[in-house]
């Protein structure tokens, strides 16, 4: 955990700050503005995503607490006393803003009490865009493009970097479940970069796809050998663009998706239904039926689409199409 935090300090601090803001402020605004049914659905998906993110960074105690909270909130659906006042009192009593205390206290003890609070000088994206405009206006073109390309690194991100983080997590998670990853190929058009701030929520929600690949898709080495496959699973991430969309394709060669008692090809999209799961027993990593529903909601928020294809014992491909709200490096 400490190594991850040292390497990815700003990103993890952003996750922690977002989580604390959500459980301290946002959820009570949501309760006010949503129906109880819609709030519980939204809350469970958000908590499920935060849980996945924090488990990714080895914040295990926080992950366990959020998993327990998911189960408790799920049970509220059938409570005859449930109303908004009851819900507010229930959530305030959980003191969710303290769920990260164990990890945060450990971090402060090992890395210094000011590790996350040390002042960082920040420049807004608006200021950077204004700076770009002035550079174009006053600096000769032969120099301005070089300067602007460096400035854009401050607010643009690329998928290769994003997928490298998920690659490390996927390999580690596979080992935890007694599985192996033989290859994790990242094929990204080098000209494509994205607005890191705009796509922050999307990048965060990708955790559900990689976790599902490991837990539901990739078989154990023995199972794979019996199917004449390599001992470890193979994953490929590809990003390219056309005139309208940014295409993000994530494929594996696992067991595929099998929907019981359904014959229609369209039934594969049942996996995106809230509450649907292909496993009977849930734990902090799987079985809640929330992950794929959460990422589908998130993609649609951007005006995007998610496509799915799968073949039994051959694998599954998820293709995400996002409107071209991004920037080319050149």
N, C-alpha and C positions, 0 to 999 in steps of 0.2 A: 504494500500500500504506500509506504513512504517513498519508494523509488518512483512509483507512478506519479505521485504528487509532486515530487521534485522536478520531474521531466515535464509534467503537464499542469503546472501550478495554476495558470490563469484559467484554463478550461475547467478544471475541477472546482476552482473557486466560483466560477460562474454557475456551475451546476448546484453547488451548495447554496449560494445566494438565491438562486431561482427557487429552489426547494423551500427555503425558509420564508421567502416572500409568499409563495403559494399557500403554505399551510398556516401562515399567520394573518394574511390579508385576503388573498384572492378567493379562497374557498368560501369566505363569508359573503363576499360580493356575489359569488356564483349562487349561493343558497338564496340570496335575496332576489336574484333575477331569473332563476330557473325553476322549473317544477322539481319536486323532490325526485321523481324518477330520472329526469334528465341530469340532475346534479349528481346523483349516485353513479350513474353511468360514466359521466365525465370524470368524476373524482377517482373512480376505480381505475380508469385507463391512465390517468395522470400518475397516480401512485404506482401503478404497475410499471410505467416507464421510468420513473425515478428509481424504483427498486432495481430494475435492470441496469440502469446507468451506474448506480453506486456499487452494485455487485461487480460490475465490470472493473471498477477501480479498487476492488478488494476491501470495500467498506462493509464487511460482513455483518457486524452487529446491527448497523442501520438497515441493511437489506432484510435481515430477519424480522426486525420490528415492523417494517413496512409490509412484509408478507403477512404477519399476524393481523395487522390493521386491515388489509384487504379482506381477510376472512371475516373479521368482525363487522365490517361495513356491509359486506355481502349478506350477512345474516339479518341485517336491519330491514331488508326488503319485506320480510314477512312479519315485522313487528306491528301489532295493531295500534300501538301508542305513537307510531312514527308521525311526526309533523315537523315543521321547520324549527320550532323552538326546541323540540326534543333533539333534533339533529345537531343544532348549534351547541347545546349543552354536552351532548355526547362527544363531539369533536374537540371542544375546548378541554374536556376532561382528559383527553388522550395526551395533551401536551406534546403535540407532534414537533413543535419547534425545538424540543430537547432530544429528539431521537438520535441526532448526530453527535451528541455531547461526548460519547465514549471515544469516537474517532477524533473529534476536534481536540479534545483534551490530550489525547495521545500525540497528535501532531504538534501541538503547542509544547508538550514536554520534550519531544525529540528534536523539533526543528526551530523552536523558539516561539514565544507567545505572540510575537508580532508577524509570524510568517505569512498569514493571510491578510493581515491588516496594514502591512507596510504600504506607504503611499506609492501609487503608480500614476505617473502623469499620463493622461489620456487625451487623445484628440478625436473629436467626433468625426463620423464619416462625412457629414456636411462640410466641416472645415477642410477635410482632405480634398473633397471635390472642388471646393473653392480655390484651394491651393493649386490643384491641377489646371484649373481654368486660367489662373494668373501665369503659371509656367508656360502654358501654350501661347499666351499673349505676349510675354516679355522675353522668353528664352528662345534662341534659334532652334529650329526643328531638329537639327542633328544632335542637339543635347537634350531637348525637352522630352523626347520619347524615352530616353534612358532614365531620366529622373522620374518621369511619371510611372514607368514600369516598376521602379523601386517603391514608390509611394503606394501603388496599388497592392503591393504585398501586405500592407498594413490592414487592409479591409477585405481583401479577396482571399479565398482559400481554394485548394484544388482537391479533387476526389482521391488522388493517389495518397495524399497525406491522411485523409479521413479513413480510407480503406486499410492503410497500414496499421492504424490503431485497432481497427476491428479484426485484422488478421492476427495480431498478438492475442487479443481476447479470445478469438475463436479457437486457436490452437490450445490455449490454456484451459478453456472450458471443456474441450474435447477430452483432454487428459483427465480432467476431474470425473468425467463420466465413462472412463475406460475406453475411450475411442481415440482415433488418430486422424490427423489431417496430412495427407501425402503432398498435396499442392494447393496453394492459394494464389491464383493468378490475378494480377491487377492490370487491366488493359484500359488505360484512360488516354483519350486524346489530349496531348500536351497543350493544346491551344485553349482548352476549356478551363475556366476558373469560375467560381461562384461567389456571390455576396454572402460571406460567412454569417453576418448578422441576420440577413433575411431568411436564410435557410437553417438557422440554428436549431429550431424545433424539429425540422426534418432530419437533420444529421443525428440528433439525439434519439429519434424514434427508430432509426435503422437498427438499433440494438436488438429489436424483436425479430428481425429477419435472421440475423446471424445466430441468435440463440435458438431459434426454431430449427435451423439447419442442423445444428449439433444435436439437439435433444430429440427432435422428431424425424430428422432426415437421415443423417449419417448412421450407418450400422456399426456394430462392434467389429473388430478385426476378424473374429471367427465367423461371424455372419457374412461378412463381405467375401471372405475366402470361399465359403460354401456357394456363393453366387458368382464365383469366378471374377471377382473384382480385386483391386489392390487392397491391401490391408487398411490403408487410410483413405478417407474421403477426399474428393477433389472438388474445389470451389473455384469459380471464376467470376470476377466482377468486371464488367465492361461499361464504359461510359462514352457515348458519342452524341452527336447532334444532327438534327435535320432542320428544315426551315421553320418548323413550329415548336418542336419539343427538344428537351434534353432527355436522352434515354439512358436509364441506369438499369442494367441487367445483372442479376445475381443468380447464378446457377450452381446446383450441386448434383452429384451422381449417387444420391442416397436411395432410400426405399420408395420415394415418391409419396403421393397423397392418396390414401384410399378412404373413400367415404362409404361407410357401411349402408347397405340396403338402398342404394341409389344407383341408377343406371345412366342418367342423363349426364352428358359432358359438362353441362353448366353447373352441376352440383358441386364441382370442385370449389366454387366461390363460396360455398357454405363455410369454409374455414375463416372467412372474414366476418361472420356473424358473431356478435357479442355473446360470450358464454359457450361458444362451440370449442371443443377440444377433442383431439384424437387419443388422449390418454385418460384413464379413469381416476388416477390418483394425482392430486396436485401437490406441488411443493413450491419453494421460493423461486424456482427456475421455470416451471412449466405447469400447465394443467388448468390455468384460470380461465382460459378462453378470452383473453383481453388483448394480447400483444398484437395480433394481426388486425384486429378490429381498430386498435388505437392507431396503427400506422396508416390504415385505409382512411380513417377520418382525417389524419394529418395531411395526407397527400391531397385529398379532396379540398382541404382548406386552401391549398395553393392553386386550386383549379386544375389539378393533375389527375392522372388515371393510374390504376395499378392492374396489370394483366398477369395471369397465372396459367402455366401449363405444367403438366406432370404426367409421368408414365411410371407405372408400378415397377419397382426394382431398377429403374433407370435414372430417376432423379426428378428434380423440380426446378423450374425457372420462374423467377419473379421479375417482371419488367415494369419499371416505374417511368411514367412520362410526365415531365414537369414543364410547364410553360417556360419559355426562354427568358426568364428573369435572371440573367447571369451575364458575365463579362468575359470576353476573350482576352487572353494575356497580351496578345499582340494588338 
